[in-house]
Amino acid sequence: MAQSDQVNAERLVAELEQAEAYEQRLRQIILEVRDQLAAGNHAAALSMLNAALNEIDCQTDVVVHRG
């Protein structure tokens, strides 16, 4: 494998790992929000969803590769 291919493969693996971690974090937020809603804590759930949306806005580089 050529060095440029190796570098490209390593970059893709790193991006995949970042995307997987991002997905895992979003799934955890969903579970936490669901728990808050089940407990009747609607304000807390809404606050958590707003924080999640802010996190999503800040993490667009994980979803959309730039560069």
Helices and strands as residue ranges (DSSP letters): H 3-38, H 42-58, H 60-63
